[in-house]
Amino acid sequence: MKKILFPTDFSEVATNAFVHALHLADVVNGELVLLHTFQLPIVDSQFTPDNYYMIYESLQLAEFDAFKDEIPKLRAIAEKEGLEKVKISHRLMDGDLVSNIKKAIKEENINFVVMGTAGATGWETFFVGTNTGSVLSAVSVPVLSVPITAAYQKIKTIGFTTKFREKDKKALELVCSIAKKTKAQVKCLYVKTNQSDVKPETIKEWETHFASEPVQFTIIPLEDVQGTIIDFVSQKSIDVLAMVTYKRNFFVELFSPSLTRKFSDYSEIPILALQSDTL
């Protein structure tokens, strides 16, 4: 059974992403591991008050009570979605968010991470340095980022960008496996620039390899890679965009302020980031 880690601070952003996490768990026949992290105050040992440990335990208890109070609300959402059968476990951890996510991934054998992000106006900061962006570059499993504006809807079309590299092939195989479970189509885009070195026989080999999969290849000869991807998302009615992350700078450029304004009308889709060094 697949395991999906869902870090949450119980905000509106996280609650919206929870619905997507539930449906992903249903699709991959998986279970959810809810993670809430908190940081207790650091006190210099030379000036530790006599009642420090009592205060420490009180803060821990307060966090636990707050966490416990939120669980019924999430279970109510699961019932509303008709997904009360999805198994949900919980972890409450003290410390840095990214460190605890990495620890939970290892200890729980996590296969996916699902997190919320702020939406159209938050795309640039998302990939530059927010919590989700930090997780994106730090963990070893696919990360599904869900903008707050992305209300869940049945996935019919998954977009996938490629340069026909070997690791891209493994990523596309994973995307196709998800698509088949949701009866979705995969639209695979290659933006061919003047510097492109992909040979026609490589493309042909890919088409042969994926002949039995629900995937359609599109090759567009243009220099504006980022703008072409954004137009592709719009024109092909993409519900989820999957990308292999080779470098964060690409995402910084993709969601730069000028392009973000263009993309804002089509930003209501989740992005599945697949780390290249784990494929």
QUICORWO-V18543 format. One record per helix or strand. SS is the DSSP state (hx for helix, st for strand). FROM is the first residue (numbers start at 0). TO is the last residue. If there is no record, write none. Layout:
SS & FROM & TO
SS & FROM & TO
This chain:
st & 1 & 6
hx & 11 & 26
st & 29 & 37
hx & 44 & 46
hx & 51 & 79
st & 87 & 93
hx & 96 & 107
st & 111 & 116
hx & 119 & 127
hx & 130 & 137
st & 141 & 146
st & 156 & 160
hx & 165 & 181
st & 184 & 190
hx & 199 & 208
st & 214 & 219
hx & 224 & 234
st & 239 & 244
hx & 247 & 253
hx & 256 & 265
st & 269 & 274
hx & 275 & 277
